[in-house]
């Protein structure tokens, strides 16, 4: 499996995945996008379940989760957008996946 999560627009320090103290959280970046390639649909479904559980642990209001499965040869790509009620939840979710 290969996976990637988008970086938030906050300035991150690569050495420790920390956010600069001067970063302004203005609720303009409330969506975290995640993508990964799996051997089969079952493995992709299992990852979606895992990521959904992580999002539900962070949300204050229901997180809007939109998943898409795409066939890539013999593999399956899972692409998911998680839209949270506020930017702080998005950041907490992203940091929790690292």
C-alpha positions as CSV (number, residue, x, y, z in Angstrom):
1,X,0.0,0.0,0.0
2,X,1.2,3.5,-0.7
3,X,-0.6,6.5,0.8
4,X,-0.4,10.2,1.0
5,X,-2.3,12.9,2.9
6,X,-2.3,16.4,1.7
7,X,-0.4,19.0,3.7
8,X,-2.4,21.7,5.3
9,X,-1.8,25.3,4.3
10,X,-0.2,25.9,7.7
11,X,3.6,26.3,7.7
12,X,5.0,23.0,9.0
13,X,8.6,22.3,10.2
14,X,9.7,19.2,8.3
15,X,12.0,18.0,11.2
16,X,9.2,17.4,13.6
17,X,5.9,18.0,11.8
18,X,5.2,21.0,14.0
19,X,3.2,24.0,13.0
20,X,4.9,27.4,13.4
21,X,3.6,29.4,16.4
22,X,2.7,32.3,14.1
23,X,0.4,30.2,11.9
24,X,-3.1,31.7,11.7
25,X,-6.0,29.3,11.8
26,X,-8.8,31.1,10.1
27,X,-11.1,28.1,9.2
28,X,-10.4,28.4,5.5
29,X,-8.7,24.9,5.4
30,X,-11.2,22.5,6.9
31,X,-10.7,19.6,4.4
32,X,-8.0,16.9,4.7
33,X,-7.6,14.7,1.6
34,X,-6.1,11.2,1.8
35,X,-5.2,8.8,-1.0
36,X,-3.7,5.3,-1.0
37,X,-3.3,2.3,-3.4
38,X,-4.3,-1.2,-2.2
39,X,-4.0,-4.7,-3.6
40,X,-7.8,-5.1,-3.5
41,X,-11.1,-3.5,-2.5
42,X,-11.3,-5.4,0.8
43,X,-8.0,-3.8,2.0
44,X,-9.2,-0.3,0.7
45,X,-12.5,-0.7,2.6
46,X,-10.6,-1.7,5.8
47,X,-8.5,1.5,5.5
48,X,-11.6,3.6,4.9
49,X,-13.1,2.1,8.1
50,X,-9.9,2.9,10.0
51,X,-9.7,6.5,8.7
52,X,-13.4,7.1,9.4
53,X,-13.0,5.9,13.0
54,X,-10.0,8.4,13.4
55,X,-12.1,11.2,12.0
56,X,-15.1,10.4,14.3
57,X,-12.7,10.6,17.3
58,X,-11.8,14.2,16.3
59,X,-15.1,15.7,15.1
60,X,-17.2,18.0,17.2
61,X,-19.9,18.1,14.5
62,X,-20.3,15.3,12.0
63,X,-17.4,15.2,9.6
64,X,-18.4,15.0,5.9
65,X,-16.5,12.0,4.5
66,X,-16.5,11.5,0.7
67,X,-14.7,8.4,-0.6
68,X,-13.9,7.3,-4.1
69,X,-12.6,3.9,-5.2
70,X,-10.7,3.8,-8.6
71,X,-9.4,0.7,-10.3
72,X,-5.7,1.0,-11.2
73,X,-4.7,-2.1,-13.1
74,X,-4.9,-4.9,-10.5
75,X,-4.9,-2.4,-7.6
76,X,-7.5,-0.1,-6.1
77,X,-7.0,3.5,-5.2
78,X,-8.9,4.9,-2.3
79,X,-9.2,8.7,-2.3
80,X,-11.0,10.4,0.6
81,X,-11.9,13.9,1.6
82,X,-12.6,14.7,5.2
83,X,-14.3,18.0,5.8
84,X,-14.4,19.0,9.5
85,X,-16.4,21.7,11.2
86,X,-13.2,23.7,11.9
87,X,-9.6,23.9,10.9
88,X,-8.3,22.8,14.3
89,X,-10.1,19.5,13.9
90,X,-8.6,19.1,10.4
91,X,-5.1,19.7,11.8
92,X,-5.6,17.3,14.7
93,X,-6.8,14.6,12.3
94,X,-3.8,15.2,10.0
95,X,-1.3,15.1,12.8
96,X,-2.9,11.9,14.2
97,X,-2.2,10.1,10.9
98,X,1.5,10.7,11.0
